Amino acid sequence: MTAIRHNDGVLDAARDCVLAYGVRRTTLTDVARRAGVSRMTIYRHWPDMRALVADLMTREWVRVISGLDLADPVGAVVAGVRGLRGHPLWRKIVEADPELLLPYLLDRRGASQEAVLAVLEPALGDPRRARAVLLVAQSFLLSAPTMLDPLTLDDLDAELATLLESYLARPAGR
């Protein structure tokens, strides 16, 4: 799993600030004040707010996926999508600062995606399948709200499960 700089007090403070103000309106000074540390303490670990938020997102998303039962990969992926969709930090970022997610969708894999792949690859036994499942899961996570009415999120989650069951039932490489 990808390593992140860890200082739970600072990451907790960053989470609280982002939930209160959004990413764009949160400063390292706000986080330092809330964490009860100096700005220099934060600068020793994170060069800027973007790096701090990236580590915060990784910590929070890994917490969501770490409790999933991969004996049932389809159920785990659907539960992971639901867990992330309902996560307060995810909701705040999507509502207030969605552009923060674009680099991870268009330009490069982030530490959170690497962590998901590290879990999916052994569970699915195939790196290609793990990547395909991650791409599908990301699309259901990000775009499901655009497909509501007359459907519900539960309806779409059921469709995600059906899609994954069908895909994973096929022999690898086909």
Solvent accessible surface area in square Angstrom, and as a share of the most:
residue,aa,sasa,rsa
1,M,139,0.62
2,T,59,0.35
3,A,96,0.74
4,I,35,0.18
5,R,101,0.37
6,H,105,0.47
7,N,47,0.24
8,D,63,0.33
9,G,44,0.42
10,V,2,0.01
11,L,0,0.00
12,D,48,0.25
13,A,5,0.04
14,A,0,0.00
15,R,58,0.21
16,D,50,0.26
17,C,1,0.01
18,V,0,0.00
19,L,61,0.30
20,A,58,0.45
21,Y,82,0.31
22,G,3,0.03
23,V,17,0.10
24,R,171,0.62
25,R,176,0.64
26,T,6,0.04
27,T,68,0.40
28,L,15,0.07
29,T,47,0.28
30,D,33,0.17
31,V,0,0.00
32,A,4,0.03
33,R,169,0.62
34,R,114,0.42
35,A,30,0.23
36,G,67,0.64
37,V,53,0.30
38,S,62,0.40
39,R,123,0.45
40,M,118,0.52
41,T,31,0.18
42,I,0,0.00
43,Y,87,0.33
44,R,171,0.62
45,H,73,0.33
46,W,0,0.00
47,P,90,0.56
48,D,65,0.33
49,M,28,0.13
50,R,143,0.52
51,A,17,0.13
52,L,0,0.00
53,V,0,0.00
54,A,28,0.22
55,D,10,0.05
56,L,0,0.00
57,M,8,0.03
58,T,8,0.04
59,R,8,0.03
60,E,8,0.03
61,W,19,0.07
62,V,28,0.16
63,R,122,0.45
64,V,31,0.18
65,I,13,0.07
66,S,82,0.53
67,G,70,0.67
68,L,43,0.21
69,D,100,0.52
70,L,52,0.26
71,A,96,0.75
72,D,75,0.39
73,P,31,0.19
74,V,17,0.10
75,G,30,0.29
76,A,4,0.03
77,V,13,0.08
78,V,11,0.06
79,A,42,0.32
80,G,6,0.06
81,V,6,0.03
82,R,117,0.43
83,G,31,0.30
84,L,22,0.11
85,R,28,0.10
86,G,41,0.39
87,H,27,0.12
88,P,67,0.42
89,L,0,0.00
90,W,21,0.07
91,R,111,0.40
92,K,52,0.22
93,I,0,0.00
94,V,60,0.34
95,E,132,0.59
96,A,33,0.25
97,D,3,0.01
98,P,66,0.41
99,E,79,0.35
100,L,13,0.06
101,L,14,0.07
102,L,86,0.43
103,P,34,0.21
104,Y,35,0.13
105,L,71,0.35
106,L,136,0.67
107,D,116,0.60
108,R,135,0.49
109,R,118,0.43
110,G,4,0.04
111,A,28,0.22
112,S,20,0.13
113,Q,20,0.09
114,E,60,0.27
115,A,0,0.00
116,V,25,0.14
117,L,4,0.02
118,A,45,0.35
119,V,32,0.18
120,L,9,0.05
121,E,48,0.22
122,P,103,0.65
123,A,38,0.29
124,L,29,0.15
125,G,65,0.62
126,D,12,0.06
127,P,74,0.46
128,R,155,0.57
129,R,19,0.07
130,A,0,0.00
131,R,85,0.31
132,A,34,0.26
133,V,1,0.00
134,L,19,0.10
135,L,118,0.59
136,V,40,0.23
137,A,11,0.09
138,Q,30,0.13
139,S,55,0.35
140,F,35,0.14
141,L,15,0.07
142,L,52,0.26
143,S,51,0.33
144,A,4,0.03
145,P,73,0.46
146,T,99,0.57
147,M,120,0.53
148,L,64,0.32
149,D,130,0.67
150,P,127,0.80
151,L,78,0.39
152,T,74,0.43
153,L,59,0.30
154,D,98,0.51
155,D,59,0.31
156,L,17,0.09
157,D,1,0.01
158,A,55,0.43
159,E,98,0.44
160,L,0,0.00
161,A,23,0.18
162,T,79,0.46
163,L,78,0.39
164,L,1,0.01
165,E,97,0.44
166,S,70,0.45
167,Y,51,0.19
168,L,37,0.19
169,A,85,0.66
170,R,99,0.36
171,P,82,0.52
172,A,62,0.48
173,G,60,0.58
174,R,193,0.70
